[in-house]
């Protein structure tokens, strides 16, 4: 049974930081491209960042220079360090595991940035 469990969300003031974690089980973690998506109210879900099995990373333009994705294959965990948060970063953040085009999603964690 595949499980992706996110943690680390919460409320923070603009300019603050949060670190999201996603612990995976039921998959061969090291073979998966891991990523973070987000969905704000009334908006479509969008890619935030992803990291390949060889630690190559890709970021959406709106988070470049502020967010950093990393993974620890020994712990089956992917992280998203979010700095310089803005109110427009408010959304539910989802962890995703992608193995050869097959996507598995976590339940999401709420991030709220107040101005």
PyMOL commands that set and color helices and strands:
alter all, ss='L'
color gray80, all
select helices_A, chain A and resi 29-31+61-63+87-89
alter helices_A, ss='H'
color red, helices_A
select strands_A, chain A and resi 3-7+10-13+18-25+33-39+46-51+57-59+67-72+77-82+91-99+102-105+109-114
alter strands_A, ss='S'
color yellow, strands_A
deselect
rebuild
show_as cartoon
